[in-house]
């Protein structure tokens, strides 16, 4: 199996290296393993869906 570095995946998916690092740390990239201080990401790994809020506003709940 072929593995890519964070910088290679960042270029491939057009994301920052910091964002790829966060996705790996959160376990959102399947098959990514940490080797020492580096992440090894499978070459066939899929880009995770964007989990941020899409509406542009946050939902507040009132607790009385």
C-alpha positions in Angstrom: 0.0 0.0 0.0 1.3 3.4 -0.9 1.2 6.2 1.7 1.4 10.0 1.2 2.7 12.7 3.6 0.5 15.5 4.9 1.9 18.0 2.4 1.2 15.7 -0.5 -2.4 15.2 0.6 -2.8 18.9 1.2 -1.8 19.7 -2.3 -4.0 16.9 -3.7 -7.1 18.0 -1.8 -6.3 21.8 -1.9 -6.4 22.2 1.9 -3.8 23.5 4.3 -1.3 21.2 5.9 -2.7 22.3 9.3 -6.2 21.2 8.3 -5.0 17.8 7.2 -3.1 17.4 10.5 -6.4 18.2 12.4 -8.4 15.8 10.3 -5.9 13.0 11.0 -5.9 13.8 14.8 -9.7 13.7 14.9 -9.6 10.3 13.1 -11.6 11.6 10.1 -9.2 10.2 7.5 -9.6 6.5 7.4 -6.4 4.5 7.4 -4.2 7.4 8.5 -1.5 6.2 11.0 1.0 8.2 13.0 4.6 7.1 12.7 6.7 9.0 15.2 5.7 12.6 14.7 4.5 12.2 11.1 1.2 11.1 9.6 1.1 8.4 6.9 -2.1 8.7 4.8 -3.1 6.0 2.3 -2.9 7.2 -1.3 -6.4 6.0 -1.9 -8.0 7.8 1.1 -11.0 9.9 0.4 -11.4 13.5 1.4 -13.8 13.7 4.4 -17.0 15.7 4.1 -17.0 19.2 5.4 -18.7 19.0 8.8 -18.9 22.8 9.4 -22.2 24.5 9.7 -23.5 25.4 6.2 -26.4 27.8 7.2 -24.0 30.5 8.3 -25.7 30.9 11.7 -25.6 28.9 14.9 -28.6 27.5 16.6 -29.0 28.8 20.2 -31.2 27.1 22.7 -32.9 28.8 25.6 -32.7 27.2 28.9 -35.0 28.7 31.5 
